[in-house]
Amino acid sequence: MRIRRILGLALAAATLAGTSALGAVSAEGASSPNITRDECTAAGGQVTSRPYAGYTCALPDGTSQPIT
């Protein structure tokens, strides 16, 4: 009986951790909208070109966003 309880708790923790990771990935995708070239330069970023991927904005905080 004790083993069954421990396995149940482990399964519940793993399920919760998987849901949290999925939520974090979804939130990351939603919080990173495309910006324009003007918005990039106004924010202090630098427009860079990537082969076969279009243009991106490299921001001073180390992040990059696709340019529309």
Rosetta silent file (secondary structure, phi, psi, omega in degrees, C-alpha in Angstrom):
SEQUENCE: MRIRRILGLALAAATLAGTSALGAVSAEGASSPNITRDECTAAGGQVTSRPYAGYTCALPDGTSQPIT
SCORE:     score description
SCORE:     0.000 S_00000001
   1 L     0.000  -39.357 -179.677    0.000    0.000    0.000 S_00000001
   2 H   -66.673  -38.992  179.431    2.831    2.389    0.809 S_00000001
   3 H   -63.925  -40.312  179.678    4.544    1.695   -2.515 S_00000001
   4 H   -62.561  -40.050  178.714    1.327    2.439   -4.382 S_00000001
   5 H   -66.147  -43.044  178.920    1.033    5.814   -2.603 S_00000001
   6 H   -63.586  -44.041  178.402    4.652    6.718   -3.388 S_00000001
   7 H   -64.379  -37.454  177.354    4.201    5.780   -7.048 S_00000001
   8 H   -64.054  -41.824  177.891    0.985    7.826   -7.190 S_00000001
   9 H   -66.224  -39.906  178.775    2.743   10.872   -5.765 S_00000001
  10 H   -64.257  -41.887  178.520    5.639   10.464   -8.195 S_00000001
  11 H   -65.327  -41.606  178.454    3.238   10.213  -11.135 S_00000001
  12 H   -63.924  -41.364  179.093    1.311   13.290   -9.974 S_00000001
  13 H   -65.675  -40.484  179.309    4.542   15.283   -9.598 S_00000001
  14 H   -66.332  -39.337  178.679    5.749   14.244  -13.053 S_00000001
  15 H   -65.255  -43.537  179.405    2.407   15.189  -14.609 S_00000001
  16 H   -64.419  -41.050  179.094    2.435   18.571  -12.892 S_00000001
  17 H   -64.905  -39.514  177.986    6.032   19.232  -13.986 S_00000001
  18 H   -65.168  -39.932  178.076    5.156   18.357  -17.589 S_00000001
  19 H   -66.207  -39.829  179.015    2.172   20.695  -17.547 S_00000001
  20 H   -64.756  -41.645  179.422    4.300   23.508  -16.109 S_00000001
  21 H   -65.276  -40.149  178.945    6.941   23.053  -18.792 S_00000001
  22 H   -65.154  -40.248  177.812    4.302   23.080  -21.519 S_00000001
  23 H   -64.255  -38.499  179.371    2.788   26.263  -20.081 S_00000001
  24 H   -66.541  -39.242  178.431    6.189   27.957  -20.008 S_00000001
  25 H   -66.427  -42.124  178.687    6.824   27.082  -23.650 S_00000001
  26 H   -64.310  -40.747 -179.951    3.393   28.375  -24.659 S_00000001
  27 H   -66.495  -37.180  178.699    3.911   31.592  -22.703 S_00000001
  28 H   -63.276  -43.203  178.600    7.289   32.148  -24.346 S_00000001
  29 H   -65.294  -35.498 -178.102    5.773   31.868  -27.792 S_00000001
  30 H   -78.606  -25.953 -175.104    2.971   34.246  -26.908 S_00000001
  31 L   -92.236    6.934 -177.262    5.179   36.852  -25.257 S_00000001
  32 L  -121.190   72.675 -178.292    7.519   37.278  -28.211 S_00000001
  33 L   -76.185  160.259  176.070    5.628   39.200  -30.919 S_00000001
  34 L   -71.867  150.804  177.519    7.178   40.352  -34.166 S_00000001
  35 E  -127.556  168.129  178.899    8.343   43.958  -34.366 S_00000001
  36 L   -93.007  169.537  177.504    9.124   46.347  -37.202 S_00000001
  37 H   -61.248  -41.462 -179.668   12.521   47.722  -38.191 S_00000001
  38 H   -63.688  -41.589  178.220   11.634   51.130  -36.770 S_00000001
  39 H   -65.752  -35.008  178.983   10.609   49.638  -33.429 S_00000001
  40 H   -63.965  -50.884 -178.834   13.846   47.644  -33.355 S_00000001
  41 H   -67.847  -33.603  178.079   16.097   50.643  -33.865 S_00000001
  42 H   -66.255  -29.978  179.032   14.019   52.750  -31.453 S_00000001
  43 L   -84.841    1.614  179.765   14.592   50.096  -28.773 S_00000001
  44 L    86.830   13.581 -178.829   18.352   50.233  -29.367 S_00000001
  45 L   -87.937  173.957  179.612   18.451   46.971  -31.309 S_00000001
  46 E  -125.034  129.197  179.145   20.326   46.034  -34.453 S_00000001
  47 E   -79.497  125.833  178.901   18.664   44.555  -37.536 S_00000001
  48 E  -125.772  153.063  179.446   20.473   41.431  -38.729 S_00000001
  49 E  -108.105  134.958  175.688   19.875   39.126  -41.670 S_00000001
  50 E  -117.269  131.678  179.664   19.888   35.343  -41.378 S_00000001
  51 L   -57.700  132.214  177.656   20.111   33.192  -44.511 S_00000001
  52 L    64.844    6.015 -178.419   16.781   31.517  -45.321 S_00000001
  53 L  -125.064   -2.738  179.408   15.246   32.946  -42.127 S_00000001
  54 E    84.233 -155.802 -176.890   14.673   36.599  -42.960 S_00000001
  55 E  -103.508  146.097  176.063   15.548   39.515  -40.739 S_00000001
  56 E  -130.859  161.463  177.260   15.758   39.595  -36.965 S_00000001
  57 E  -110.003  118.045  176.292   16.230   42.293  -34.371 S_00000001
  58 E   -92.545  109.435 -177.123   19.070   41.708  -31.901 S_00000001
  59 L   -85.605  157.974 -177.710   18.111   43.656  -28.791 S_00000001
  60 L   -62.382  -22.419 -179.937   20.611   44.958  -26.211 S_00000001
  61 L   -82.271    3.145  176.155   19.356   42.515  -23.552 S_00000001
  62 L    96.684   -4.649  178.715   20.564   39.584  -25.665 S_00000001
  63 L   -91.136  162.972  175.372   17.199   38.492  -27.073 S_00000001
  64 E  -136.680  147.506 -178.880   16.215   38.493  -30.723 S_00000001
  65 E  -133.954  146.285  176.628   12.847   38.804  -32.403 S_00000001
  66 E   -68.364  147.085  178.862   11.703   38.286  -35.978 S_00000001
  67 E  -100.998  134.812  178.284   10.989   41.421  -37.984 S_00000001
  68 L   -91.403    0.000    0.000    7.720   41.757  -39.873 S_00000001
